[in-house]
């Protein structure tokens, strides 16, 4: 991959692009992580709770 980029873009651009990808990977890792199977939506009511609008007086 590095050789192909260097042949196409030149060495400085190829190494800058590879360095950029290496820097971005740890920053984007949380966004790319799959949610765990038992994860719920953060604001979803639990099975035993009533929704908030039902608890408020009319």
CNS distance restraints for C-alpha pairs under 8 A (distance, minus, plus):
assign (resid   1 and name CA) (resid   5 and name CA) 6.18 0.50 0.50
assign (resid   2 and name CA) (resid   6 and name CA) 6.00 0.50 0.50
assign (resid   2 and name CA) (resid  14 and name CA) 6.72 0.50 0.50
assign (resid   2 and name CA) (resid  15 and name CA) 7.69 0.50 0.50
assign (resid   2 and name CA) (resid  18 and name CA) 7.83 0.50 0.50
assign (resid   3 and name CA) (resid   7 and name CA) 6.01 0.50 0.50
assign (resid   4 and name CA) (resid   8 and name CA) 6.12 0.50 0.50
assign (resid   5 and name CA) (resid   9 and name CA) 5.63 0.50 0.50
assign (resid   5 and name CA) (resid  10 and name CA) 7.04 0.50 0.50
assign (resid   5 and name CA) (resid  11 and name CA) 7.75 0.50 0.50
assign (resid   5 and name CA) (resid  14 and name CA) 5.20 0.50 0.50
assign (resid   6 and name CA) (resid  10 and name CA) 4.40 0.50 0.50
assign (resid   6 and name CA) (resid  11 and name CA) 4.63 0.50 0.50
assign (resid   6 and name CA) (resid  12 and name CA) 7.80 0.50 0.50
assign (resid   6 and name CA) (resid  13 and name CA) 7.35 0.50 0.50
assign (resid   6 and name CA) (resid  14 and name CA) 5.06 0.50 0.50
assign (resid   6 and name CA) (resid  15 and name CA) 7.75 0.50 0.50
assign (resid   7 and name CA) (resid  11 and name CA) 7.55 0.50 0.50
assign (resid   9 and name CA) (resid  13 and name CA) 5.81 0.50 0.50
assign (resid   9 and name CA) (resid  14 and name CA) 6.03 0.50 0.50
assign (resid  10 and name CA) (resid  14 and name CA) 6.07 0.50 0.50
assign (resid  11 and name CA) (resid  15 and name CA) 6.08 0.50 0.50
assign (resid  12 and name CA) (resid  16 and name CA) 6.06 0.50 0.50
assign (resid  13 and name CA) (resid  17 and name CA) 6.05 0.50 0.50
assign (resid  14 and name CA) (resid  18 and name CA) 6.22 0.50 0.50
assign (resid  15 and name CA) (resid  19 and name CA) 5.97 0.50 0.50
assign (resid  16 and name CA) (resid  20 and name CA) 6.07 0.50 0.50
assign (resid  17 and name CA) (resid  21 and name CA) 6.31 0.50 0.50
assign (resid  18 and name CA) (resid  22 and name CA) 6.26 0.50 0.50
assign (resid  19 and name CA) (resid  23 and name CA) 6.18 0.50 0.50
assign (resid  20 and name CA) (resid  24 and name CA) 6.13 0.50 0.50
assign (resid  21 and name CA) (resid  25 and name CA) 6.13 0.50 0.50
assign (resid  22 and name CA) (resid  26 and name CA) 7.61 0.50 0.50
assign (resid  23 and name CA) (resid  27 and name CA) 7.22 0.50 0.50
assign (resid  24 and name CA) (resid  28 and name CA) 6.06 0.50 0.50
assign (resid  25 and name CA) (resid  29 and name CA) 5.89 0.50 0.50
assign (resid  26 and name CA) (resid  30 and name CA) 7.89 0.50 0.50
assign (resid  28 and name CA) (resid  32 and name CA) 6.39 0.50 0.50
assign (resid  29 and name CA) (resid  33 and name CA) 6.18 0.50 0.50
assign (resid  35 and name CA) (resid  39 and name CA) 6.40 0.50 0.50
assign (resid  40 and name CA) (resid  44 and name CA) 7.03 0.50 0.50
assign (resid  45 and name CA) (resid  49 and name CA) 6.05 0.50 0.50
assign (resid  45 and name CA) (resid  50 and name CA) 7.16 0.50 0.50
assign (resid  45 and name CA) (resid  51 and name CA) 6.35 0.50 0.50
assign (resid  50 and name CA) (resid  54 and name CA) 6.64 0.50 0.50
assign (resid  50 and name CA) (resid  55 and name CA) 6.99 0.50 0.50
assign (resid  51 and name CA) (resid  55 and name CA) 6.96 0.50 0.50
assign (resid  52 and name CA) (resid  56 and name CA) 6.69 0.50 0.50
